[in-house]
């Protein structure tokens, strides 16, 4: 049997944890797909026929607030990984950052499609997203010397993803819409796995 390298193990783990954006389906390994816009402001995510879109009146205010907050959090995640991706030296860390970017870009498209644009709760979607993640930490990454970029990215991204896992974990207990709660469960699982992988990429 061929020996699995640490990088191959990392990629395999990413593939298992990357399916966290779409609606619940019978195949948890299906990767999330961007949600197309619709006049009603809702969209289907995942493969064709995977489920109907979430209607605005099917979500409680807490579901809308969670999605809106996670949109801001994912926007900041993309800032973090895109700021550092051309400077990262470690191959495993570069692979992880690329997987995080792809996964959260798909999640972001799906969540934006789920958020209502009219009706009750729509004002929550206008939530101001500055402050998701520590601006000082982002500046720290931006100004890090080349020799320190990998270490700083691990620290900044691990803290950021840990906060997303905490937020998602909390929503599982209070959310009302089952599809949004399912998304929260998978976000909690994937972000927790990413934090563990970030720790592992720093190990010789």
Helices and strands as residue ranges (DSSP letters): H 6-17, G 56-58, H 61-84, H 91-114, G 122-126, H 135-143, G 146-148, H 149-174, H 178-201
